[in-house]
Amino acid sequence: MTQLRSVCVFCGSRHGTDPAHATDARAVGHAIAAKGWRLVYGAGDVGLMGEVARAALSAGAQTMGVIPQHLLAAERGRTDVGQRVITESMHERKKVMFMNSDAILVLPGGAGSLDEFFEVLTWRQIGLHEKPIFILNTNGYWTPLMQLVSNVIDNGFADPSLRDFVEIADTVPDVMALLSARLG
């Protein structure tokens, strides 16, 4: 029996200003379903998070939504996900999402998405996991982030191997090809 692969998607609880972000979020949800993978996400029905989830659910994907109690109202926590976990804190949310996934995919987002990205990157850097981390760089959104990572390395605050822990792609087909190469 083949193990169900799960992709944790970190992304914005807002749509942002570029309509391509929502278009790509929906495409990611559909692509996860088409691969027969499970979507692990923040359980909200707002912003890019809601776009990914609605697309995945409408295409028949299994889903796991993880949301802290204090965000149930603000993020309009979905109740129609395959599995729903309500946590006590944001930290517990990230941990549950991470522990229930085989790979991490970061879409455009704000401070929360940055926090999620840097936490899993730091865990990887210090050897707590070897899960692949991917970034969907829609219209160059995350280019400044990768420049920051390079700056950290160039200034001696991280080993150049830090860059190797993240794979970046500019399009949904390209990021799905990277995910498929790692997850099968």
ZIGI-V751516 format. One record per helix or strand of 3 or more residues. SS is the DSSP state (h for helix, s for strand). FROM is the first residue (numbers start at 1). TO is the last residue. If there is no record, write none. Layout:
BEGIN
ss=SS from=FROM to=TO
ss=SS from=FROM to=TO
END
This chain:
BEGIN
ss=s from=6 to=10
ss=h from=19 to=35
ss=s from=38 to=41
ss=h from=47 to=58
ss=s from=62 to=68
ss=h from=69 to=71
ss=s from=83 to=87
ss=h from=90 to=99
ss=s from=103 to=106
ss=h from=111 to=125
ss=s from=132 to=136
ss=h from=138 to=140
ss=h from=143 to=154
ss=h from=161 to=164
ss=s from=166 to=169
ss=h from=172 to=183
END
